[in-house]
Amino acid sequence: MIEFAPELKADSVLQERLSSLANVTVIKNAQTTEITGTDKVNGISYKERATEEIHHIELEGVFVQIGLVPNTEWLADTVERTRMGEIVVDKHGATNIPGVFAAGDCTDSTYKQIIISMGSGATAALGAFDYLIRN
Ligand SMILES: Cc1cc2nc3c(=O)[nH]c(=O)nc-3n(C[C@H](O)[C@H](O)[C@H](O)COP(=O)(O)OP(=O)(O)OC[C@H]3O[C@@H](n4cnc5c(N)ncnc54)[C@H](O)[C@@H]3O)c2cc1C
């Protein structure tokens, strides 16, 4: 695992689980510079931020686990979204289209955390239930 920052910021319970895995190496303070390969991935290059030294690791796959842009382009001009692509919801999880609800990181919720997205899922489900019994 390649981490840009000098330290991991995930919940300590998750960090402890990660460090307990024998087949995981954590490389901190490293800037990924390139995913290499022609027909398929064969490695990754990163720069050690402290020394600017470039390293290359041979591997068979990469999981990209970062980014704040939600995968909502497919909604096009349907529900209202912020300029960042987050779905705008009210306190019931309702979008601007009656009967359409949204929850989680893809919405304009202030914080992107597991417990927040779970709560917003419950809110949107209750909001949808409330909408259905009234309509
Ligand atoms: C590296 C990293 C570390 C994190 N660490 C923590 C932490 O320590 N503690 C914490 O509380 N939170 C942490 N988070 C945040 C947490 O993961 C999110 O807040 C949470 O997963 C959001 O849940 P969600 O269900 O809204 O979205 P997601 O978990 O992102 O689930 C969305 C799902 O929708 C799928 N999907 C996307 N587009 C489509 C489509 N068009 N059709 C069908 N399916 C689609 C995706 O594949 C995904 O499975 C971390 C996030 C990252 C990236």
The ligand as a MOL file (V3000), in Angstrom:
LIG
                    3D

  0  0  0     0  0            999 V3000
M  V30 BEGIN CTAB
M  V30 COUNTS 53 58 0 0 0
M  V30 BEGIN ATOM
M  V30 1 C -8.7090 5.1860 1.4090 0
M  V30 2 C -9.9440 5.4680 2.2230 0
M  V30 3 C -9.8940 5.3330 3.5960 0
M  V30 4 C -11.0330 5.5730 4.3570 0
M  V30 5 N -10.9510 5.4200 5.7050 0
M  V30 6 C -12.0590 5.5810 6.4610 0
M  V30 7 C -12.0220 5.3440 7.8740 0
M  V30 8 O -10.9980 4.9830 8.4440 0
M  V30 9 N -13.1730 5.5310 8.5790 0
M  V30 10 C -14.3420 5.9220 7.9850 0
M  V30 11 O -15.3530 6.0670 8.6700 0
M  V30 12 N -14.3940 6.1600 6.6510 0
M  V30 13 C -13.2910 5.9920 5.8810 0
M  V30 14 N -13.3480 6.2100 4.5230 0
M  V30 15 C -14.6020 6.6880 3.9500 0
M  V30 16 C -15.5910 5.5510 3.7710 0
M  V30 17 O -14.9810 4.5140 3.0300 0
M  V30 18 C -16.8140 6.1020 3.0250 0
M  V30 19 O -17.3570 7.2140 3.7300 0
M  V30 20 C -17.9050 5.0560 2.8800 0
M  V30 21 O -17.4210 3.8720 2.2860 0
M  V30 22 C -19.0490 5.6250 2.0180 0
M  V30 23 O -20.0260 4.6240 1.8410 0
M  V30 24 P -21.0060 4.7050 0.6100 0
M  V30 25 O -21.8600 3.4930 0.7200 0
M  V30 26 O -21.6520 6.0500 0.5820 0
M  V30 27 O -20.0870 4.6570 -0.6870 0
M  V30 28 P -19.0770 3.5170 -1.1660 0
M  V30 29 O -18.5640 2.7010 -0.0150 0
M  V30 30 O -18.0910 4.2540 -2.0240 0
M  V30 31 O -20.0020 2.5710 -2.0270 0
M  V30 32 C -20.4850 2.9600 -3.2910 0
M  V30 33 C -20.6220 1.6860 -4.1260 0
M  V30 34 O -21.2820 2.0190 -5.3450 0
M  V30 35 C -20.6140 1.3530 -6.3830 0
M  V30 36 N -20.9050 2.0900 -7.6050 0
M  V30 37 C -20.3840 3.2640 -8.0330 0
M  V30 38 N -20.9230 3.6040 -9.2130 0
M  V30 39 C -21.8230 2.6400 -9.5270 0
M  V30 40 C -22.7030 2.4360 -10.6350 0
M  V30 41 N -22.7920 3.2960 -11.6320 0
M  V30 42 N -23.4630 1.3250 -10.6200 0
M  V30 43 C -23.4160 0.4370 -9.5940 0
M  V30 44 N -22.5950 0.5740 -8.5240 0
M  V30 45 C -21.8110 1.6740 -8.5040 0
M  V30 46 C -19.1470 1.3630 -5.9930 0
M  V30 47 O -18.4440 0.3570 -6.6780 0
M  V30 48 C -19.2640 1.0910 -4.4920 0
M  V30 49 O -19.2920 -0.2930 -4.2080 0
M  V30 50 C -12.2350 5.9770 3.7360 0
M  V30 51 C -12.2700 6.0970 2.3510 0
M  V30 52 C -11.1570 5.8450 1.6030 0
M  V30 53 C -11.2170 5.9640 0.0870 0
M  V30 END ATOM
M  V30 BEGIN BOND
M  V30 1 1 1 2
M  V30 2 1 2 3
M  V30 3 2 2 52
M  V30 4 2 3 4
M  V30 5 1 4 5
M  V30 6 1 4 50
M  V30 7 2 5 6
M  V30 8 1 6 7
M  V30 9 1 6 13
M  V30 10 2 7 8
M  V30 11 1 7 9
M  V30 12 1 9 10
M  V30 13 2 10 11
M  V30 14 1 10 12
M  V30 15 2 12 13
M  V30 16 1 13 14
M  V30 17 1 14 15
M  V30 18 1 14 50
M  V30 19 1 15 16
M  V30 20 1 16 17
M  V30 21 1 16 18
M  V30 22 1 18 19
M  V30 23 1 18 20
M  V30 24 1 20 21
M  V30 25 1 20 22
M  V30 26 1 22 23
M  V30 27 1 23 24
M  V30 28 2 24 25
M  V30 29 1 24 26
M  V30 30 1 24 27
M  V30 31 1 27 28
M  V30 32 2 28 29
M  V30 33 1 28 30
M  V30 34 1 28 31
M  V30 35 1 31 32
M  V30 36 1 32 33
M  V30 37 1 33 34
M  V30 38 1 33 48
M  V30 39 1 34 35
M  V30 40 1 35 36
M  V30 41 1 35 46
M  V30 42 1 36 37
M  V30 43 1 36 45
M  V30 44 2 37 38
M  V30 45 1 38 39
M  V30 46 1 39 40
M  V30 47 2 39 45
M  V30 48 1 40 41
M  V30 49 2 40 42
M  V30 50 1 42 43
M  V30 51 2 43 44
M  V30 52 1 44 45
M  V30 53 1 46 47
M  V30 54 1 46 48
M  V30 55 1 48 49
M  V30 56 2 50 51
M  V30 57 1 51 52
M  V30 58 1 52 53
M  V30 END BOND
M  V30 END CTAB
M  END
